[in-house]
Amino acid sequence: HVDRFLMVVNASNEDKIWAWINLVNDGKALIDRSWPIRSRMQPAVIKRLRDPQWGEECKVLIALQGRGSRDALYQLMQGAQREQMMLMRKRDLIETVVADIDVVLSRTGYTGEAICYELFVHPDRAAQLWRKLLDLDVGVTPCGLGARDSLRTEVGLPLYGHELAGPFEISPNGAGFGGYVKLHKPFFNGKTAYIASEAERDMKIIRFRVPQKGTRPLKHGDPLTDHRGAFAGNITSCVVDGRGTMVGLAYVPQKYADEKSLLAHPLPAGKAEPCTPIDLGPGKRLVVSVQIKVMPRFPRKDVTKESE
């Protein structure tokens, strides 16, 4: 029996994760300072599947997201593979054939869609599969990371460097995803530090909407205040949604997480210094606050109510 695991990591973290798992696998990393003898039980075979040395095992990723994604796959699959795909539950993974191309298919994604898939395919066959998807009559539209970023922000999903880690050092629990941290597991590098930091954490991620249109764009790092002017956190992400209004995420002290509204202060871009009322004069511009409406962290099924 051989256990196999597939890791899909944030691109900006790829090199350091690759270095770490190899150090652990080679017995060159100290896993737990409080128990120095801890090490891996036996070495694993680790493959970087975008490295050409792995030949036919190499993989690249195509994300197929949205209500029409199942219909698209249905048209490109046949027989038992088609039936197996239709029975997949969220986060299931299978090895199958799509458009006569071998793929690893997972029912996952980072857009918040209830029906979503990711296709891991050999790089030499990726363009062929891409064209097959675009040729279908179910409305498959190509889009990039900008679209993914707006979609994940709308539904409250965190992004590394914004709502995870980053300049505000946000923990998974602070990001609202503490359930993915398994404290019961014995080989947990940093568990002691994590528990200690969580005992002192008084911040959490909230989701918000800007009710009015035409306001100055909000960006990562812009400060928040309550309606009396007291500091109330920082914007971590903000995008314009399909309604034409801004929606975003912010990192705030716990006492502000249940507020109905806060004030955001869009700072000037670049190195420009913000102007205060006492400095106002010809040619100067004051930073005007923007009211934000705090919403439930994750969208309700009837999302129209959130914009009311």
C-alpha positions in Angstrom: 0.0 0.0 0.0 1.3 3.4 -1.0 -0.1 6.7 0.4 -0.1 9.5 -2.2 -0.7 13.2 -1.5 -1.0 16.1 -3.9 -0.1 19.6 -2.6 -1.3 22.7 -4.3 0.4 25.7 -2.7 0.2 29.5 -3.0 2.6 30.4 -5.8 4.5 33.0 -3.7 5.2 30.3 -1.1 6.3 27.5 -3.5 10.0 27.8 -3.1 10.1 27.9 0.7 7.5 25.1 1.1 9.6 23.0 -1.4 12.7 23.7 0.7 11.0 22.9 4.0 9.5 19.6 3.0 12.8 18.4 1.5 14.7 19.4 4.7 12.2 17.4 6.8 12.4 14.5 4.4 16.2 14.5 4.5 16.3 14.7 8.3 18.0 18.1 8.2 15.2 20.2 9.8 14.4 20.5 13.5 10.7 19.9 13.6 10.0 20.6 17.3 12.4 22.4 19.6 10.7 21.1 22.7 11.2 17.5 21.4 14.4 17.6 19.3 14.3 13.8 18.5 11.2 14.1 16.5 11.7 13.4 12.8 10.0 11.8 9.9 9.4 8.1 10.3 10.6 7.1 6.9 11.6 9.1 3.8 9.0 9.9 1.1 9.4 10.3 -2.6 8.8 14.0 -3.3 8.1 15.2 -6.9 7.8 18.7 -8.1 5.3 18.1 -10.8 6.1 21.1 -13.0 9.7 19.9 -13.3 10.2 18.2 -16.7 12.3 15.5 -15.2 9.0 13.7 -14.1 7.9 13.3 -17.7 4.4 12.0 -18.0 3.7 12.7 -14.3 4.0 16.5 -14.8 0.9 18.6 -14.1 -0.4 22.1 -14.6 -3.8 23.3 -13.3 -6.9 24.6 -15.1 -9.7 25.8 -12.9 -13.2 25.3 -14.2 -15.7 27.2 -12.0 -19.4 27.9 -11.9 -22.8 26.4 -12.5 -21.9 25.4 -16.1 -18.7 23.6 -15.2 -20.4 20.3 -14.6 -22.2 20.5 -17.9 -18.9 21.3 -19.6 -17.3 18.2 -18.1 -20.3 16.1 -18.9 -20.0 16.9 -22.6 -16.3 16.0 -22.6 -16.6 12.7 -20.7 -18.1 9.4 -21.5 -19.4 6.3 -19.8 -18.2 5.3 -16.4 -15.9 8.4 -16.1 -19.0 10.6 -16.7 -21.0 8.8 -14.0 -18.1 9.0 -11.6 -17.8 12.8 -12.1 -21.5 13.3 -11.5 -21.2 11.5 -8.1 -18.3 13.7 -6.9 -18.9 15.6 -3.7 -17.1 18.7 -2.6 -13.3 18.2 -2.2 -13.5 14.7 -3.9 -10.6 13.9 -6.2 -10.4 11.3 -9.0 -8.1 10.2 -11.8 -10.1 10.2 -15.0 -10.3 11.1 -18.7 -11.7 14.4 -20.0 -11.8 14.9 -23.8 -9.6 11.8 -24.3 -6.9 13.4 -22.0 -5.8 11.9 -18.7 -6.5 14.3 -15.8 -6.6 14.4 -12.1 -10.0 16.0 -11.4 -10.9 17.6 -8.0 -14.1 19.3 -7.0 -12.4 22.3 -5.6 -11.8 25.9 -6.3 -11.3 29.4 -4.8 -14.2 31.3 -6.2 -17.0 30.4 -3.8 -19.0 28.6 -6.4 -21.0 25.6 -5.2 -20.1 23.7 -8.4 -16.4 24.0 -9.2 -13.6 21.8 -10.5 -9.8 21.9 -10.9 -8.2 19.8 -13.7 -4.6 18.7 -13.3 -3.3 17.9 -16.7 0.1 17.2 -18.4 1.5 20.6 -19.7 1.8 19.1 -23.2 -2.0 18.5 -23.3 -3.1 21.6 -21.4 -3.6 23.8 -24.5 -5.6 21.0 -26.2 -7.9 20.7 -23.2 -8.2 24.4 -22.9 -9.4 24.7 -26.5 -11.8 21.8 -26.0 -13.4 23.7 -23.1 -13.7 27.0 -24.9 -15.3 25.3 -27.9 -18.2 24.1 -25.8 -21.6 25.8 -26.0 -22.1 26.2 -22.2 -20.6 29.6 -22.0 -17.0 28.8 -20.8 -15.2 32.2 -20.6 -11.4 32.5 -20.0 -10.4 34.7 -17.1 -7.3 35.3 -15.0 -6.2 35.9 -11.4 -7.9 39.3 -11.3 -11.3 37.6 -11.7 -10.4 35.0 -9.2 -9.3 37.6 -6.7 -12.6 39.6 -7.0 -14.7 36.4 -6.7 -12.8 35.1 -3.6 -13.0 38.5 -2.0 -16.8 38.7 -2.5 -17.4 35.5 -0.7 -14.9 36.1 2.1 -12.1 33.7 1.2 -8.6 34.8 2.5 -5.5 35.3 0.3 -2.0 34.7 1.6 -0.3 38.1 2.3 -3.7 39.8 2.7 -6.0 37.8 5.1 -3.4 35.2 6.0 0.1 36.1 7.4 1.3 39.3 5.6 2.0 42.6 7.3 -0.7 42.1 9.9 0.5 38.6 10.7 -3.0 37.1 10.5 -3.4 33.6 11.8 -5.8 31.0 10.2 -8.1 31.5 13.2 -8.0 35.2 12.8 -8.9 34.8 9.2 -11.9 32.7 10.2 -10.4 29.3 9.1 -9.3 28.0 12.5 -11.1 24.7 11.7 -8.3 23.8 9.3 -5.7 23.9 12.0 -5.5 20.5 13.6 -4.0 21.0 17.1 -4.4 17.3 17.9 -1.8 16.2 15.3 1.6 15.3 16.9 3.9 16.6 14.2 2.8 20.3 14.2 5.7 22.6 13.7 4.9 25.9 15.6 2.0 24.5 17.6 3.2 26.0 20.9 3.7 29.4 19.3 0.3 29.2 17.6 -1.6 28.5 20.8 0.3 31.3 22.6 -0.5 33.8 19.9 -4.1 32.8 19.8 -4.5 33.4 23.5 -3.6 37.0 22.9 -5.3 37.7 19.6 -8.0 40.3 19.7 -8.5 40.7 15.9 -10.6 39.0 13.3 -11.5 39.4 9.6 -14.8 41.0 8.7 -16.5 41.3 5.3 -18.0 44.6 4.2 -19.7 46.5 1.3 -19.5 50.2 0.4 -23.2 51.1 -0.1 -22.6 54.2 -2.3 -21.0 54.1 -5.7 -18.3 56.5 -7.0 -16.2 56.7 -3.9 -12.5 56.7 -3.8 -11.2 53.1 -4.2 -10.1 51.3 -1.0 -7.0 49.3 -0.9 -4.9 47.0 1.3 -3.7 48.8 4.4 -6.2 51.7 4.4 -7.3 52.4 8.0 -10.7 52.1 9.6 -12.2 54.1 12.4 -15.5 54.0 14.3 -17.9 57.0 14.0 -16.1 58.8 16.8 -12.7 58.6 15.1 -11.1 55.7 17.1 -8.9 53.3 15.2 -10.9 50.2 14.2 -8.6 48.2 12.0 -7.3 48.0 8.4 -8.6 47.1 4.9 -7.0 43.8 3.7 -8.8 43.4 0.3 -11.3 45.4 -1.7 -12.8 44.9 -5.2 -15.6 46.1 -7.3 -18.3 43.4 -7.7 -20.9 42.7 -10.4 -23.3 45.4 -8.9 -20.6 48.1 -9.4 -20.1 48.6 -5.7 -17.0 47.8 -3.6 -16.9 44.8 -1.4 -14.0 43.8 0.7 -12.4 42.3 3.8 -10.8 44.0 6.8 -8.9 43.1 10.0 -10.5 44.6 13.0 -10.5 44.3 16.8 -13.1 41.9 18.1 -15.2 44.8 19.6 -15.8 46.2 16.2 -16.7 42.9 14.4 -20.4 43.3 15.2 -20.7 46.9 14.3 -23.2 47.7 11.6 -20.9 50.2 9.9 -17.5 51.7 10.1 -15.5 54.5 8.3 -12.7 53.7 5.9 -10.1 56.3 5.1 -8.6 55.8 1.6 -5.0 57.0 1.8 -3.2 58.6 -1.2 -1.4 56.2 -3.5 2.4 56.1 -3.6 4.4 58.4 -1.3 1.9 61.2 -1.2 1.2 62.4 2.4 -2.4 62.6 3.5 -3.7 66.1 4.2 -5.4 67.0 7.5 -8.1 69.8 7.8 -5.6 72.1 9.4 -3.3 71.8 6.3 -6.1 72.5 3.8 -5.3 75.2 1.2 -5.3 75.8 -2.5 -4.1 72.7 -4.4 -4.5 70.4 -1.5 -7.0 67.6 -1.0 -8.5 66.1 2.1 -8.9 62.3 2.6 -12.7 61.9 2.7 -13.9 59.0 4.8 -16.1 56.3 3.2 -18.8 54.5 5.1 -18.7 50.7 4.9 -21.5 48.4 5.8 -20.4 45.3 7.8 -21.9 42.1 6.5 -21.9 38.4 7.6 -18.5 37.0 7.0 -19.7 34.6 4.4 -22.6 35.3 2.0 -26.1 34.1 2.6 -27.8 32.0 -0.1 -30.0 35.0 -0.9 -27.2 37.5 -1.6 -29.6 40.2 -2.8 -30.6 40.9 0.8 -27.0 41.8 1.6 -27.1 44.8 -0.7 -30.3 46.2 0.7 
